[in-house]
Amino acid sequence: MTRTCPECGDAIVGREDKKFCSDGCRNAWNNKINKDSNNFMRNINNKLRKNYRILAELNVEGKTKTTRSKMMAMGFDFTYFTSLLNTKTGNTYFFVYEQGYMPLENDYFILVRKDIS
């Protein structure tokens, strides 16, 4: 019984449990399966990625202060974040994965990083 590659249809030669004829076909197949299903999702993921990069660039030490204008000048979009953390003291932190921020007075923000270990 000849097995065929689900990506290109060529015969598979090699191990019995091999599913693709080459690494290229395996990568192409997985890229098709894992791509974002539509532009809406892709656009949101791109905005989250950009927000994450900005927070990571501004918050190298793990905790720092910055201004709204500096974040916005870098392209930060405050409407996109992944989670909220409400503290016992009533403060609300907005997180983009493990990078977080909390608004302070006079358009300042405290930037923090969760320990994810």
N, C-alpha and C positions, 0 to 999 in steps of 0.2 A: 504494500500500500504506500503510494507516494504522497508525502505531505507537501502542501503548497503554502507559500508565504501569504498571510492575509493582506499584506500591503501591496505587493507587486504581482503575486500569482506565480512566481518562479518556484521551482522545486527546492525543498529544503534538504541540505546535505549536512550530516553531522549527528550530534547527539540526538537521542530519541525524544528528549523533552524540549528540544529547540523549537521555538515558535516562529522565528523570522529567518530569512535567508542571510541577512546582514545587519550590522549595527545601524546602518543608514535607514533601512526599512523599519527597524524597531523604533528608532527615534521619530521617524515620520509618522508612524502609527500612533505613538504615544502623544506626539504634539497635536495630532488631529483630535484624539480623545480628550485631552486635557485643556484644549483652548477654551477661552471664555465663550459662552454660548451666544452672546450678542454684544453689540456695541455699548449698550447701557452698562453692563457689568464691567466690560473692559475699561470704560471711562472712569467708573468709580474706583476700580483697582488702581488705575494710573494716578488718580488724585490722592488715594491713600499712600501709595508708594512715594509720591512727591512730598506729601506732608511728613512722612516718616524720615525721608532723607534730610529735610530741612531741620526737623527736631534733633536728629542725630548730629548734624553738622554744628548746630548751635549749642548742643548740650554734651560736649566732649567729656566733661568731668563727672557727669551723673547727676548734678544739681547746679543750676545756674539761673540767672535772671536775664530777661531780654524785654524788648518793647514790641507792641503790636505792629508799629510801622516797620520795624526791621523784619519781622516775620512776613508781613504782607509784601514787602519789597522783594523778598525771595520767592514769592508766589504761594505762600501758605493759604489754604482755604479752610476757614474755621468751621465750615458746615460738615466736613468729613472727618470722622474719628471712629475708632472701633469699639470703645467702651467708656463707661463713666465709673468713677470711684467717689462715693460719698463718704467722707470721714465722720468720725464721731463728733468732731467740732463743728460740723455743718458745712465744711468746704467741699467743693466739687472739682475733681480733677478729670480732665478729658484725656483719653489715651489713644494713641495710634500704635497698636501692639504694646510694646513695653515702654515706649517713649510717651511721657505725659506732660501736660501743662495745666496751670491753674491761673485764671485772671487775678490780678492784684489791683491796687489803686493806681490811678493816673496812667492807664493803658500799659502797665507793666505786667509781665507774666513770669511765674516761676516755672522752670522746666525741670522735670525729674525723670529718672529712669528706674523702672521696677527691676528688682533683682529676680531674674528668671531661672536661677539655678535650682 
